[in-house]
Amino acid sequence: MDIPSTHVFETLTEKGVIQLHHANSVATACQFIRSRSLMSRGTVERLDVAQTSQSSDDVDRRYSVWFDVFLDSVDIHRRARRANVYGPVLFVFDINIINKNSTGRIWVTKINPTKWAGRPDHSRWFQDRDDLAENFVLGRFDQMIVLRHSGGSLPFGRHLKKIIFDDPHCLTEDDVDFYSMGVGALRHAMQDGGIDVPIERRKCSDRCSCETYWDSDYERLLKMYDPKIR
C-alpha cells in the first residue's frame, strides 16, 4: 500500500496535479504556521498543543491514521462550491513538497477513512504505482495523499505558496469581523514562525454555498474562525 514518493510525484504530475492542499481551522492553522509544518492530529495531541476538534477524530484513531498527515489534490471548496468542513484556512503547496522533502514512501486513499467500515485494505488504499496510474482521478475528494511513518509532520520548507482564507461575511457577537480577526491571527503566527506568504481572500463563484453554511451555525463559525481553541 505504501508507494515510493518519487512514483507518487510522477504519477500525480502526469495526472495534472500541480498543487497540494490542506484545510483547517484558524486556531489549528496558527499552530502549524508557528511550527513551520503540517502536523498530524496525534502529533499535536502528543505535543500537548491545542487544536480544534474534528468530526473524523474518532475514525482516525480507530483506523490508526491519527499520526498521519493528509493532503488533497484539489481545492475542495472551489471545486464543490461549498465550504470545506475541515476549516476555512487552506494551505496551498507546490507538489514538489512530496518529491523534495524526504517524505519516503506515501500512501494514497481510495476512499475517505470515514467510509472504511467493512472494507478490505485494497479498497481503502491504492496498492502500487500501476493501481495509482490507472485509477487515480484528479479532483476525486476521497483520494487523499497520506504521509505515514514520517514522524507525524511535514515541514513547509519553501513549498508553501500561499494561504487562501474564506470570508464568511459575518460578525461576532461583539461586532468583530471574523475574516479580519482570522487574518490578524494568521499574520501574528507568521511573525512567530518567521514565515511570509500571501494570505488570499477567497473569491467564490455565484453558486457557492459557503456563506450560507457559515451563517447557519454560529457555534461552528466560532469554532473554525476564533483563534482560541473551542
C-alpha positions as a Markdown table, in Angstrom:
| # | Residue | x | y | z |
|---|---|---|---|---|
| 1 | Met | 0.0 | 0.0 | 0.0 |
| 2 | Asp | 2.9 | 2.4 | 0.5 |
| 3 | Ile | 4.3 | 3.8 | -2.7 |
| 4 | Pro | 7.7 | 5.5 | -3.2 |
| 5 | Ser | 7.3 | 9.2 | -3.1 |
| 6 | Thr | 9.0 | 9.6 | -6.5 |
| 7 | His | 6.4 | 7.3 | -8.0 |
| 8 | Val | 3.5 | 9.2 | -6.4 |
| 9 | Phe | 5.0 | 12.5 | -7.6 |
| 10 | Glu | 5.5 | 11.3 | -11.2 |
| 11 | Thr | 2.0 | 9.8 | -11.4 |
| 12 | Leu | 0.2 | 12.8 | -9.9 |
| 13 | Thr | 2.1 | 15.2 | -12.1 |
| 14 | Glu | 1.1 | 13.1 | -15.2 |
| 15 | Lys | -2.5 | 13.4 | -13.9 |
| 16 | Gly | -2.3 | 17.2 | -13.9 |
| 17 | Val | -1.8 | 17.7 | -10.2 |
| 18 | Ile | 0.4 | 20.8 | -9.6 |
| 19 | Gln | -0.6 | 21.8 | -6.1 |
| 20 | Leu | -1.5 | 20.0 | -2.9 |
| 21 | His | -3.9 | 21.4 | -0.2 |
| 22 | His | -4.7 | 21.1 | 3.4 |
| 23 | Ala | -7.7 | 22.8 | 5.1 |
| 24 | Asn | -8.1 | 23.5 | 8.8 |
| 25 | Ser | -9.4 | 26.0 | 11.4 |
| 26 | Val | -7.8 | 29.3 | 12.2 |
| 27 | Ala | -6.6 | 28.1 | 15.6 |
| 28 | Thr | -5.0 | 24.9 | 14.3 |
| 29 | Ala | -3.6 | 26.6 | 11.2 |
| 30 | Cys | -1.8 | 29.1 | 13.5 |
| 31 | Gln | -0.2 | 26.2 | 15.4 |
| 32 | Phe | 1.1 | 24.8 | 12.1 |
| 33 | Ile | 2.5 | 28.1 | 11.0 |
| 34 | Arg | 4.3 | 28.6 | 14.3 |
| 35 | Ser | 5.8 | 25.1 | 13.8 |
| 36 | Arg | 6.5 | 25.7 | 10.1 |
| 37 | Ser | 5.0 | 22.4 | 9.3 |
| 38 | Leu | 1.7 | 20.5 | 8.9 |
| 39 | Met | 1.2 | 18.1 | 11.8 |
| 40 | Ser | -0.9 | 15.1 | 12.3 |
| 41 | Arg | -3.8 | 15.1 | 14.8 |
| 42 | Gly | -1.9 | 12.7 | 17.0 |
| 43 | Thr | 1.4 | 14.7 | 16.9 |
| 44 | Val | -0.4 | 17.9 | 18.0 |
| 45 | Glu | -2.0 | 16.0 | 20.8 |
| 46 | Arg | 1.3 | 14.4 | 21.9 |
| 47 | Leu | 2.9 | 17.8 | 22.0 |
| 48 | Asp | 0.1 | 18.9 | 24.3 |
| 49 | Val | -0.7 | 21.7 | 21.9 |
| 50 | Ala | -4.3 | 22.8 | 21.5 |
| 51 | Gln | -6.2 | 22.1 | 18.3 |
| 52 | Thr | -9.7 | 22.3 | 17.0 |
| 53 | Ser | -11.6 | 19.1 | 17.2 |
| 54 | Gln | -12.9 | 17.4 | 14.0 |
| 55 | Ser | -15.8 | 15.1 | 13.4 |
| 56 | Ser | -13.4 | 12.5 | 12.0 |
| 57 | Asp | -11.2 | 12.3 | 15.1 |
| 58 | Asp | -12.7 | 9.0 | 16.4 |
| 59 | Val | -12.4 | 7.4 | 12.9 |
| 60 | Asp | -8.8 | 8.5 | 12.6 |
| 61 | Arg | -8.0 | 6.8 | 15.9 |
| 62 | Arg | -9.9 | 3.7 | 15.1 |
| 63 | Tyr | -8.1 | 3.1 | 11.8 |
| 64 | Ser | -4.7 | 4.1 | 13.0 |
| 65 | Val | -4.3 | 7.2 | 10.8 |
| 66 | Trp | -4.2 | 9.5 | 13.9 |
| 67 | Phe | -0.5 | 10.2 | 13.4 |
| 68 | Asp | -0.7 | 10.7 | 9.6 |
| 69 | Val | -0.7 | 13.9 | 7.6 |
| 70 | Phe | -3.4 | 14.3 | 4.9 |
| 71 | Leu | -3.2 | 16.4 | 1.7 |
| 72 | Asp | -5.8 | 16.9 | -1.1 |
| 73 | Ser | -5.1 | 17.1 | -4.8 |
| 74 | Val | -7.6 | 19.9 | -5.3 |
| 75 | Asp | -9.1 | 22.9 | -3.6 |
| 76 | Ile | -12.3 | 21.2 | -2.4 |
| 77 | His | -14.1 | 24.4 | -1.6 |
| 78 | Arg | -13.6 | 25.8 | -5.1 |
| 79 | Arg | -14.4 | 22.6 | -6.9 |
| 80 | Ala | -17.5 | 21.7 | -4.9 |
| 81 | Arg | -18.7 | 25.3 | -4.5 |
| 82 | Arg | -19.2 | 24.8 | -0.8 |
| 83 | Ala | -17.2 | 25.4 | 2.4 |
| 84 | Asn | -14.6 | 22.8 | 3.3 |
| 85 | Val | -15.8 | 21.1 | 6.5 |
| 86 | Tyr | -12.3 | 20.9 | 7.9 |
| 87 | Gly | -11.9 | 24.6 | 8.0 |
| 88 | Pro | -11.7 | 28.0 | 6.2 |
| 89 | Val | -7.9 | 28.2 | 6.1 |
| 90 | Leu | -6.4 | 26.5 | 3.1 |
| 91 | Phe | -2.6 | 25.8 | 2.8 |
| 92 | Val | -1.5 | 25.6 | -0.8 |
| 93 | Phe | 1.8 | 23.8 | -1.6 |
| 94 | Asp | 3.6 | 23.1 | -4.8 |
| 95 | Ile | 3.6 | 19.4 | -5.5 |
| 96 | Asn | 7.4 | 19.2 | -5.0 |
| 97 | Ile | 6.7 | 19.1 | -1.3 |
| 98 | Ile | 6.4 | 15.3 | -1.7 |
| 99 | Asn | 9.3 | 15.0 | -4.0 |
| 100 | Lys | 11.9 | 17.2 | -2.3 |
| 101 | Asn | 11.1 | 16.8 | 1.4 |
| 102 | Ser | 12.4 | 13.4 | 2.3 |
| 103 | Thr | 8.9 | 12.0 | 2.6 |
| 104 | Gly | 10.0 | 8.5 | 1.7 |
| 105 | Arg | 7.0 | 6.3 | 0.9 |
| 106 | Ile | 3.5 | 7.6 | 0.6 |
| 107 | Trp | 0.0 | 6.1 | 0.9 |
| 108 | Val | -3.0 | 7.3 | -1.1 |
| 109 | Thr | -6.5 | 6.6 | -0.1 |
| 110 | Lys | -9.1 | 5.2 | -2.5 |
| 111 | Ile | -12.0 | 6.3 | -0.2 |
| 112 | Asn | -12.2 | 8.5 | 2.9 |
| 113 | Pro | -11.5 | 6.7 | 6.1 |
| 114 | Thr | -15.0 | 7.7 | 7.3 |
| 115 | Lys | -16.2 | 5.1 | 4.7 |
| 116 | Trp | -13.8 | 2.3 | 5.5 |
| 117 | Ala | -16.1 | 0.2 | 7.8 |
| 118 | Gly | -16.2 | -3.4 | 6.4 |
| 119 | Arg | -13.9 | -2.7 | 3.5 |
| 120 | Pro | -10.6 | -4.6 | 2.9 |
| 121 | Asp | -7.3 | -2.8 | 2.6 |
| 122 | His | -7.2 | -3.0 | -1.2 |
| 123 | Ser | -10.5 | -1.0 | -1.2 |
| 124 | Arg | -9.1 | 1.6 | 1.2 |
| 125 | Trp | -5.6 | 2.2 | -0.3 |
| 126 | Phe | -4.1 | 2.3 | -3.7 |
| 127 | Gln | -1.8 | -0.8 | -3.9 |
| 128 | Asp | 1.0 | 0.3 | -6.1 |
| 129 | Arg | 2.2 | 2.6 | -8.9 |
| 130 | Asp | 0.1 | 0.8 | -11.6 |
| 131 | Asp | -3.0 | 1.0 | -9.5 |
| 132 | Leu | -2.5 | 4.7 | -8.9 |
| 133 | Ala | -1.8 | 5.4 | -12.6 |
| 134 | Glu | -4.9 | 3.5 | -13.7 |
| 135 | Asn | -7.4 | 4.6 | -11.0 |
| 136 | Phe | -6.4 | 8.0 | -9.5 |
| 137 | Val | -8.7 | 10.8 | -10.7 |
| 138 | Leu | -7.8 | 14.4 | -10.2 |
| 139 | Gly | -10.5 | 16.1 | -8.1 |
| 140 | Arg | -12.0 | 13.0 | -6.5 |
| 141 | Phe | -12.2 | 14.1 | -2.9 |
| 142 | Asp | -11.9 | 10.6 | -1.3 |
| 143 | Gln | -8.5 | 10.1 | -2.9 |
| 144 | Met | -6.1 | 11.7 | -0.4 |
| 145 | Ile | -2.3 | 11.8 | -0.2 |
| 146 | Val | -1.2 | 10.5 | 3.2 |
| 147 | Leu | 2.2 | 10.7 | 4.9 |
| 148 | Arg | 2.6 | 7.8 | 7.2 |
| 149 | His | 5.7 | 6.9 | 9.2 |
| 150 | Ser | 7.1 | 10.5 | 8.7 |
| 151 | Gly | 7.2 | 11.5 | 12.3 |
| 152 | Gly | 3.7 | 13.0 | 12.1 |
| 153 | Ser | 4.8 | 16.2 | 10.5 |
| 154 | Leu | 5.5 | 17.7 | 7.1 |
| 155 | Pro | 7.9 | 20.8 | 7.1 |
| 156 | Phe | 6.8 | 23.6 | 4.8 |
| 157 | Gly | 10.3 | 24.2 | 3.5 |
| 158 | Arg | 9.9 | 26.6 | 0.5 |
| 159 | His | 6.8 | 24.8 | -0.8 |
| 160 | Leu | 4.1 | 26.7 | 1.0 |
| 161 | Lys | 3.0 | 29.1 | -1.7 |
| 162 | Lys | 0.0 | 30.9 | -0.2 |
| 163 | Ile | -2.9 | 30.6 | 2.2 |
| 164 | Ile | -6.4 | 31.0 | 0.9 |
| 165 | Phe | -8.8 | 32.2 | 3.6 |
| 166 | Asp | -12.6 | 32.1 | 3.4 |
| 167 | Asp | -14.5 | 35.3 | 4.2 |
| 168 | Pro | -17.8 | 34.3 | 5.9 |
| 169 | His | -19.1 | 37.9 | 5.8 |
| 170 | Cys | -20.2 | 37.6 | 9.5 |
| 171 | Leu | -19.6 | 39.4 | 12.7 |
| 172 | Thr | -19.0 | 38.2 | 16.2 |
| 173 | Glu | -21.5 | 39.0 | 19.0 |
| 174 | Asp | -19.1 | 41.9 | 19.8 |
| 175 | Asp | -19.4 | 43.2 | 16.2 |
| 176 | Val | -15.8 | 42.0 | 15.2 |
| 177 | Asp | -15.4 | 40.9 | 11.6 |
| 178 | Phe | -14.5 | 37.2 | 11.6 |
| 179 | Tyr | -12.3 | 37.5 | 8.5 |
| 180 | Ser | -10.3 | 40.4 | 9.8 |
| 181 | Met | -9.9 | 38.6 | 13.2 |
| 182 | Gly | -8.6 | 35.4 | 11.4 |
| 183 | Val | -6.2 | 37.3 | 9.2 |
| 184 | Gly | -4.7 | 39.1 | 12.2 |
| 185 | Ala | -4.2 | 35.8 | 14.0 |
| 186 | Leu | -2.6 | 34.1 | 10.9 |
| 187 | Arg | -0.2 | 37.1 | 10.4 |
| 188 | His | 0.7 | 37.1 | 14.0 |
| 189 | Ala | 1.5 | 33.4 | 13.8 |
| 190 | Met | 3.6 | 34.1 | 10.7 |
| 191 | Gln | 5.7 | 36.6 | 12.6 |
| 192 | Asp | 6.3 | 34.0 | 15.4 |
| 193 | Gly | 7.2 | 31.3 | 12.8 |
| 194 | Gly | 9.3 | 33.5 | 10.6 |
| 195 | Ile | 7.1 | 32.8 | 7.5 |
| 196 | Asp | 6.0 | 35.3 | 4.9 |
| 197 | Val | 3.5 | 34.0 | 2.3 |
| 198 | Pro | 0.4 | 35.8 | 0.8 |
| 199 | Ile | -3.0 | 35.4 | 2.5 |
| 200 | Glu | -5.5 | 35.5 | -0.3 |
| 201 | Arg | -9.2 | 36.2 | 0.3 |
| 202 | Arg | -11.2 | 33.5 | -1.4 |
| 203 | Lys | -13.2 | 34.6 | -4.4 |
| 204 | Cys | -16.3 | 32.4 | -4.7 |
| 205 | Ser | -18.5 | 31.7 | -7.7 |
| 206 | Asp | -22.1 | 32.9 | -7.6 |
| 207 | Arg | -23.3 | 29.4 | -7.0 |
| 208 | Cys | -21.0 | 28.8 | -3.9 |
| 209 | Ser | -23.0 | 27.9 | -0.8 |
| 210 | Cys | -20.2 | 28.7 | 1.8 |
| 211 | Glu | -21.7 | 31.9 | 3.2 |
| 212 | Thr | -25.0 | 30.1 | 3.9 |
| 213 | Tyr | -23.0 | 27.3 | 5.6 |
| 214 | Trp | -21.2 | 29.6 | 7.9 |
| 215 | Asp | -24.2 | 31.8 | 8.6 |
| 216 | Ser | -26.4 | 28.9 | 9.5 |
| 217 | Asp | -24.4 | 27.8 | 12.6 |
| 218 | Tyr | -22.8 | 30.4 | 14.9 |
| 219 | Glu | -21.1 | 27.9 | 17.1 |
| 220 | Arg | -19.5 | 26.2 | 14.1 |
| 221 | Leu | -18.4 | 29.6 | 12.8 |
| 222 | Leu | -16.9 | 30.5 | 16.1 |
| 223 | Lys | -15.1 | 27.1 | 16.4 |
| 224 | Met | -13.5 | 27.5 | 13.0 |
| 225 | Tyr | -12.6 | 31.2 | 13.0 |
| 226 | Asp | -11.8 | 32.0 | 16.6 |
| 227 | Pro | -8.0 | 31.9 | 17.2 |
| 228 | Lys | -8.7 | 30.4 | 20.6 |
| 229 | Ile | -9.5 | 26.7 | 20.7 |
| 230 | Arg | -13.1 | 25.9 | 21.4 |
